[in-house]
Amino acid sequence: MDKKLGFLIIPASVLVFPGCQRIQSPNVLLIITDDQGYGDLSFTGNPHLGTPNIDRLAGESLRFSNFYVCPVSAPTRSSLMTGRYSLRTGVHDTYNGGAIMAANEVTIAEILKGKGYRTGIFGKWHLGDSYPCRPTDQGFDESIVHLGGGMGQPGDFTTFVKGDSSYFNPVLWHNGEQQSYKGYCSDIFAGTAIDFIIENRNKPFFCYLAFNAPHTPLQVPGEYYSLFRDIDPSSGFENDIRPFNPMNENNKEDARRVYAMVKSIDDNIGKILQKLGELNLDENTNLQVIRIMIRELRDLNYMILKIILMSRTI
């Protein structure tokens, strides 16, 4: 039987690995990052940022680099969950009620759960925070998420009150109940996803890891920021024919922090790949990565959501 390895990356990703064990239903791991730019990876030409784990997936997979979706976060997420145009799901924006998906929509989690999969989401949902629109109402057995469109935003009130430390030691929502966690948000979401994979290693699982990074606020552990503190993000592109906007000092500082956040994500993806290998699941897991991208053109700010789907048949 053909076995597939899939990897999906969005600068806002799914990777499939068939396994040493001959099981009929492959595991599915979907990873999304939030507000990550096309150039925020070393395999797309960034001279300052090393992302060896994502680069490895890109190098061993087929990548579709011209695949466009909705211009903002929540509509793309509703389409990703349902396979339908976002407007048909009731989602048309990121706030003011525009990011609440209709309760009667059928999600991929509900479909896979009906096929005997264990389902889990870790990170950003952004499709409704109240019954009957929460992840646990939409097919997820295990849910560890923040509220609204981002940590540190008013809609996620348990982290908003923490101000400049909202990404650290947060109070998140575990199956609808508040729970305190220790550490940095990307480490928490990846760590709980790994726990879910370990717990369900002997049964098919759907694991949706939705990093909120590198979305603002640009908070990152010091050990990662120190890797980029002294770089000039505008340098190193002298022979690149792509257009580049001038960067002021604020832009450069933001880029340093984004690179640090992406580096943290890449390290966490490496931990997940290592654990899949240790559990002999790397050959039976479909992994896809998605990124939500922001691009600035002169004085016009707009959001571009792009999916890079990488897939291979083994």
QUIVENLIN-V598225 format. One line per field, one symbol per residue. burial: I if it has 16 or more other ideal C-beta (glycine too) atoms within 10 Angstrom, else O. A space follows every 10 residues. Layout:
BEGIN
burial->???
END
This chain:
BEGIN
burial->OOIOIIIIII IIIIIIIIIO OOOOOIIIII IIIIIIIIII IIIIOIOIII IOIIOIIIOO IOIOOOOOII OIIIIIIIII IIOOOIOOII IIOIOOOOII IOOOIOIIII OIIOOOIIII IIIIIIIIIO OOIIIIIIII IIIIIIIIII IIIOIIOIII OIOOOIIIOI IIIIOOOOOO IOOIIIIIII IIIIOIIOOI OOOIIIIIII IIIIIIIIII IOOIIOIIOO IOIOOOOOOO OOOOOOOOOO OOOIIIIIII IIIIIIIIII OIIOIIOOIO IIIIIIIIII IIIIOOOOOO OOIIIIIIII IOOO
END
